[in-house]
Amino acid sequence: MNSSRRIAAVAGLSCAIAGFATAAEPDRSENPWSHWYIGSGIGPGFGAKYKVNGRWISFDDELQTATDRTSLVALNIVNAGIALSPNLLVGLSVSAVGQGGTLAGKDAHLQINNFLAALTWFPAEKGFFLRGGVGLANILIDTGASSDRSNGFGILVGAGFAIPVARRHNITFTVDYSRQSYGGSSTRPDSSEFGAAYLGYMYRR
């Protein structure tokens, strides 16, 4: 999937989220599950790299000789869960960073994925927030000549700001850093990491 398709996909997801959230507005039950949030985002990734046999390899290094090389794009695919209080949100965070190109006439693609349980804390109930997560992760290293996927665990820390644009609707700016561990071998990744800056959308019920 190229960058423009990723952007279109996330834009479509954000519109769908907004439409669903607005349709759900009338329900004002005091049930804790009625206080929920959902959002997504997209932006540039930075510092994406992985470690094999004690040596760090950046995505840029791996694709240095590639033609048609894409930008390093990060997707905050979905953040969703419930509000334990006006300050504290708990839920699921799925994010990814990827870059591709053509090596020796074959399509190559590198991607790191996070599937994390996450906490988001708003010290003042709105505006500035901090977030962190822990859970599953994987990395895909496809050079065209060979393809390998490793599974492991990931952690994430980040901070951001939510700007209200309408009742319950927010534009968000978030910067995250995540690290992954795979317990690799001499030929498979031991760990990886990446940073990302997202422009996104969040609905808080």
C-alpha positions in Angstrom: 0.0 0.0 0.0 1.5 3.3 -1.0 1.5 6.5 1.0 -1.5 8.1 -0.7 -3.6 5.0 -0.2 -2.6 4.9 3.5 -3.7 8.6 3.8 -7.0 7.9 2.0 -7.6 4.8 4.2 -7.1 6.7 7.4 -9.1 9.7 6.2 -12.0 7.3 5.4 -11.7 5.6 8.8 -11.7 9.0 10.6 -14.9 10.0 8.7 -16.5 6.7 9.5 -15.6 7.1 13.2 -17.0 10.7 13.2 -20.3 9.5 11.6 -20.6 6.6 14.0 -19.8 8.8 17.0 -22.4 11.4 16.1 -25.1 8.7 15.5 -24.4 7.4 19.0 -24.8 10.8 20.7 -28.3 10.4 22.1 -27.4 7.6 24.6 -26.5 9.2 27.9 -26.6 6.2 30.2 -24.6 6.4 33.4 -23.2 2.9 32.7 -19.4 3.2 32.7 -19.3 1.6 29.3 -21.3 4.5 27.9 -18.2 6.7 28.4 -15.8 5.8 25.7 -13.4 7.2 23.1 -12.2 6.3 19.6 -9.7 7.9 17.3 -7.0 7.5 14.7 -4.2 9.4 13.0 -1.4 9.6 10.5 2.0 11.3 10.2 5.7 10.9 9.6 7.7 8.2 11.3 11.3 8.8 12.4 14.2 6.7 13.7 12.7 3.3 12.6 15.4 0.6 12.9 15.9 -2.9 14.0 18.8 -4.8 15.6 20.2 -8.1 14.2 23.2 -9.9 15.8 24.2 -6.8 17.8 24.0 -4.4 14.8 21.3 -1.7 14.3 20.0 -1.3 10.8 17.8 1.6 10.0 15.0 1.4 7.4 16.8 4.0 5.4 20.0 1.9 5.4 18.1 -1.3 4.3 16.4 0.6 1.5 19.4 2.8 0.6 19.8 1.4 -2.9 16.0 1.1 -3.5 14.3 2.9 -6.3 10.8 4.4 -5.9 11.5 4.6 -2.2 8.5 5.8 -0.2 8.6 8.1 2.8 8.5 6.6 6.3 4.8 6.8 7.2 3.3 6.1 10.6 -0.3 5.2 11.2 -2.1 5.4 14.5 -4.6 3.0 13.1 -7.1 3.0 16.0 -7.2 4.1 19.7 -10.4 3.0 21.4 -11.6 2.1 24.8 -13.5 3.4 27.8 -13.1 6.4 30.2 -12.5 5.3 33.8 -12.8 8.9 34.8 -12.7 12.3 33.0 -8.9 12.2 33.3 -8.1 8.5 32.6 -8.8 6.5 29.4 -8.0 2.8 29.0 -8.2 0.8 25.8 -6.5 -0.6 22.7 -3.9 1.2 20.6 -2.9 -0.2 17.2 -0.1 1.6 15.3 2.4 0.9 12.6 5.3 2.4 10.7 6.3 1.3 7.2 8.5 2.1 4.3 9.0 0.5 0.9 10.7 0.6 -2.5 12.1 -1.5 -5.3 15.3 -3.6 -4.7 16.8 -5.4 -7.7 13.5 -5.1 -9.6 11.4 -6.6 -6.7 9.1 -4.9 -4.3 10.6 -4.5 -0.8 8.7 -3.4 2.4 9.7 -2.9 6.0 7.0 -2.5 8.7 6.7 -2.5 12.5 3.3 -3.1 14.1 2.1 -2.5 17.7 -1.0 -4.0 19.3 -1.0 -2.6 22.8 -3.2 -2.1 25.9 -2.9 1.6 26.5 -3.6 4.3 29.2 -4.2 7.9 28.3 -4.1 10.5 31.1 -5.4 14.1 30.8 -4.1 16.0 33.9 -6.7 18.8 33.3 -9.4 16.5 31.8 -8.8 18.0 28.3 -5.9 19.5 26.3 -2.5 18.1 27.2 -2.3 14.3 27.7 0.3 11.6 28.3 -0.1 8.0 27.2 1.7 4.7 27.5 1.1 1.1 26.4 2.3 -2.5 26.5 1.4 -5.5 24.5 2.2 -7.5 21.3 4.3 -6.4 18.4 5.8 -7.7 15.2 8.1 -6.7 12.4 8.1 -7.6 8.7 11.3 -7.5 6.7 10.6 -8.1 3.1 13.6 -7.3 0.8 12.0 -8.8 -2.3 14.5 -11.7 -2.4 13.3 -12.9 1.1 10.6 -12.2 3.6 10.6 -12.7 7.3 8.2 -11.8 10.1 9.1 -11.9 13.8 6.6 -11.6 16.7 7.3 -10.3 20.2 6.3 -7.6 22.7 6.2 -3.8 22.6 6.1 -0.8 24.9 5.1 2.8 24.0 5.3 6.2 25.7 3.9 9.4 24.2 2.4 12.8 24.8 0.0 15.0 22.9 -2.7 17.7 22.8 -6.4 17.4 22.0 -8.0 20.5 20.6 -11.9 20.6 20.7 -13.4 21.5 17.4 -17.1 20.6 18.2 -18.9 18.9 21.1 -17.0 15.7 21.9 -14.9 16.0 18.7 -11.2 16.7 18.9 -8.2 17.2 16.6 -5.1 15.6 18.2 -1.4 16.1 17.9 0.6 13.2 19.3 4.3 12.2 19.5 5.1 8.6 20.4 8.1 6.5 20.9 7.9 2.7 20.9 10.3 -0.2 21.3 9.9 -3.9 20.5 11.6 -7.1 21.6 11.6 -10.3 19.6 14.2 -12.5 21.2 15.9 -13.0 17.9 18.9 -15.1 16.6 22.0 -14.3 14.6 19.8 -13.9 11.5 16.5 -12.6 12.9 15.7 -9.3 14.7 16.4 -9.0 18.4 14.6 -5.7 18.8 13.3 -2.6 17.0 12.1 0.9 17.7 10.5 3.9 16.0 9.1 7.3 16.7 6.1 9.0 15.2 4.3 12.3 15.1 0.5 12.1 14.3 -2.2 14.4 13.3 -5.4 12.7 14.3 -9.0 12.7 15.4 -10.6 11.7 18.7 -14.2 11.4 19.8 -14.8 11.3 23.6 -18.3 10.2 24.7 
